[in-house]
Amino acid sequence: MLHTSLKPNDFLVAESKAMRAIADQVDAYADGDAPVLITGEHGTGRELVARILHQRGPRGRGRFVAVRPTFESSDVAKVPGDDACERAHRALRAAEGGTLLVKDMIDLSAPSQRTLKRAIRDRRGPAADAHDVHVVATADVDVDHAVDAHIVSREFYDLFAARRIEVPPLRDRTEDLPALFERWVKHYADSIGRTRPTISTRAHERLAAYPWPGNVAELKSISRRLVVRVQRSRIEAGDVDEVLPVVATRVPLEDLAFEEMVKAKLAGLLARIDGYPIHDLYDKVLARVERPLFDLVLAHTGGNQLKAAQLLGLNRNTLRKKLADLGTEKKVSKQKQSRDARALDEA
């Protein structure tokens, strides 16, 4: 959540193609008219987008009221014993002439959805409880599944569907990361009255390599921690390493050392055959390694077994016996292979 004292426009960074598209949608939907739905993962800045919608439109001088799915908020008066529908009407009255942001649409109760649906449809009508309010809602990426499961009414969802803004996760807009980080570092440095530290190129590289599961909200937290922890005038890569969580990275198989590559394949094999009776794993693995090794070495020596044996460090008779043993094995189709043999192929 962006603190109300901040200027939302200062934190809408749109250097990436994905966020430039979002900025265009914001401009198109900021007329304060039809409802808008803002979707995305938690921490992507959905409320920030809603505040910018409000400020850029004709209702910018009106109130911006953000409420939870129960319509509870510090901006909405509390009345003992009331229900969500009554709170919904109070929230609409509180946002009169401005914008009402309803967070987490999926968690709205069925009666609350009906109340809000009527309010949206009657906004310009003569009804006594009509409210001149621009309604904006947020939802996570599963909102479509919630509609299919009838958790969110299709009729209610359709009021928002035509104006849906999907905020991308930070990992899909890494071009925005340097500017976002710089702005949050500046904000937190200003808030404690210190000179904004500069950020090294390698520190930026560390940040770009991190997957940001918590999105912009996590970036804000990391920025704040670095401003507090680093007393020098420059944030270095080591400073970033100290505060970023350690995450497992997926290394391409071809980038692994040979031993690590073999271990990775065998780990997959063991996982696949767990629970099945296997008694000759050693022989099976050696056979699967020896066959391609001998094939490649013989091809390299032009079929000369003596040279191949010398290259392998084997006695020629030993090589001939191994080749004979491997050559007498029946070649079976993948459909007829044993479970452990298939598992090694698929590991």
Secondary structure as GFF3:
##gff-version 3
##sequence-region A 1 347
A	DSSP	three_ten_helix	8	11	.	.	.	ID=ss1
A	DSSP	alpha_helix	17	29	.	.	.	ID=ss2
A	DSSP	beta_strand	36	39	.	.	.	ID=ss3
A	DSSP	alpha_helix	46	56	.	.	.	ID=ss4
A	DSSP	beta_strand	64	67	.	.	.	ID=ss5
A	DSSP	alpha_helix	84	94	.	.	.	ID=ss6
A	DSSP	beta_strand	99	102	.	.	.	ID=ss7
A	DSSP	three_ten_helix	105	107	.	.	.	ID=ss8
A	DSSP	alpha_helix	110	121	.	.	.	ID=ss9
A	DSSP	beta_strand	134	139	.	.	.	ID=ss10
A	DSSP	alpha_helix	143	148	.	.	.	ID=ss11
A	DSSP	alpha_helix	154	161	.	.	.	ID=ss12
A	DSSP	beta_strand	164	166	.	.	.	ID=ss13
A	DSSP	three_ten_helix	170	172	.	.	.	ID=ss14
A	DSSP	three_ten_helix	174	176	.	.	.	ID=ss15
A	DSSP	alpha_helix	177	191	.	.	.	ID=ss16
A	DSSP	beta_strand	198	199	.	.	.	ID=ss17
A	DSSP	alpha_helix	201	209	.	.	.	ID=ss18
A	DSSP	alpha_helix	215	229	.	.	.	ID=ss19
A	DSSP	beta_strand	234	235	.	.	.	ID=ss20
A	DSSP	alpha_helix	237	243	.	.	.	ID=ss21
A	DSSP	three_ten_helix	253	255	.	.	.	ID=ss22
A	DSSP	alpha_helix	258	273	.	.	.	ID=ss23
A	DSSP	alpha_helix	281	300	.	.	.	ID=ss24
A	DSSP	alpha_helix	305	312	.	.	.	ID=ss25
A	DSSP	alpha_helix	316	328	.	.	.	ID=ss26
A	DSSP	three_ten_helix	334	336	.	.	.	ID=ss27
A	DSSP	alpha_helix	339	346	.	.	.	ID=ss28
###
